[in-house]
Amino acid sequence: MKLHRRIPAVIATALFLGASVLTGTASAATTEAASGYVALGDSYSSGVGAGDYGDSGDCKRSANAYPELWNKANSPASFDFTACSGATTENVLSSQMGPLNDSTGLVSISIGGNDAGFADAMTTCVTQGEGACLERMEEAKGYLTGTLPGKLDGVYSAIKDKAPNAQVVVLGYPRFYELDGGCTVGLSEKSRAAINATADVLSDVTSERAGAHGFDYGDTRSTFSGHEICSSDEWLHSVTFPIGDSYHPTAAGQSGGYLPVLESHA
């Protein structure tokens, strides 16, 4: 008899627990549905080199950029695309973070290359020869290991403060050149190797600082492997016109090199 008396209580408990699970699931779904996506960063996030910039002016936000592609595929509750060509860590802090809030569910960002003067370094390599290129790349490495970590920390801390509930994916940069490839003119093999090595330092520093803040790091070097400049299927512009597209991903680089990396972490 005691056992029979306990059966209703057991059933009631099970129903209560089931209701709690369903309520929790519904709450999680509601939170997810209410979340938004904010895309921060520099020209690699804005989509320079991928064309179709609409009315975004000098920021050159491309309809073919990985943030736009992810937005179209996933339809988040809101989408704010503030990444801008030429942006540094200071620019992100001063002019890109307005949309971040408690309901932001996803943040993506690529930043750091402009702080290190990578565009200027590439110009040096193209215009001044091997010796100047190797020297400029060593200078860039010094900045990347000595100064950039603190600047990245400032940006990442601000993101966490403003969007405490967000999944943050920090996207890296690809290597620029396929070595021992089909390049017979232009930069020397030593210059190309030095550029790749500097890009690796940038990736390593960015990955380490992102991890220190609990963020995911999206390494694009693997997805761009076999698609660097000098490969048979380039997803990066070499020196080209318009000149600002140089050393930036093509539309294929955004969809094939960056989007899958974001998707694997988002």
C-alpha positions, 0 to 999 in steps of 0.5 A, a space after each residue: 500500500 505504501 508503494 501504491 501511495 508513492 506512485 502518484 508522487 513519483 508521477 508528479 515529480 516526473 511531470 514536474 521535471 519534464 516541465 522544467 526541462 521543457 521550460 529550460 529548452 523553451 528559454 534557451 530557444 527564446 534566448 537564441 531567437 532573440 540574439 543578434 550578430 555583430 561583425 566587427 573588424 578590418 578590410 578582411 571582414 568588410 570584404 575588400 577585394 570581393 566587390 559589390 560594396 553598395 553604399 558603404 563608402 570607404 568602409 567597402 562592406 561587400 555583399 560577398 563578405 563572410 559576415 553577409 554570407 553568414 547572415 543570409 544563411 542563418 537569419 539572426 534576429 538582428 545583424 550589424 555589419 560595422 567592419 571597415 576597411 583600414 580599421 585598427 584596434 583603436 577604430 574598433 573601440 571608437 566607432 564599431 562597438 555601438 551595436 553590442 549589448 546583452 542580447 548579442 549572441 555572436 560576434 566575429 572580428 578580424 583585427 591587428 594587421 593594420 596596427 602592425 602596418 602590414 599594408 605598408 610592409 607589403 608595399 615595401 616588399 613590392 617596391 624596394 626589393 628583397 633586403 628592404 622586405 626582409 628588414 621590414 618584416 622583422 620590424 613587423 614581427 617585433 611589433 606583433 609580439 611586443 605591442 599588438 598583444 596589449 591592443 588586442 587585449 583592449 578590444 577583446 575586453 571591451 567586447 566581453 564587457 559590452 556583449 557578455 553573452 556572445 559567442 566571440 569568434 576571432 578570425 585570423 589571416 591566411 598566408 599570402 603565398 604558395 612557396 615553391 609555386 608557379 611565381 616566376 616574376 615579382 617578389 623573390 622566394 625569400 621575400 615571399 617566405 618572410 611575408 608568410 612567416 610574419 603572417 604566421 606570427 600575427 596568427 599565433 599572437 591573435 590566437 593566443 590572446 583570443 584564447 586568453 579571453 575565452 574566445 574561439 580562434 578561427 584559423 584561416 590558413 588551412 582553408 586557404 591552403 592551395 589557394 594562396 597567391 602563386 597557386 593554381 587557384 588563387 583566392 587572394 589578389 596579388 598586386 592589382 587594380 584597384 590597388 586597395 584590393 591587393 593582398 585581399 581575399 576574392 569573393 571565392 576567398 570570402 565564401 570558401 576561405 572565411 565563411 566555413 571557418 566562421 560556421 565551424 565556430 558559430 
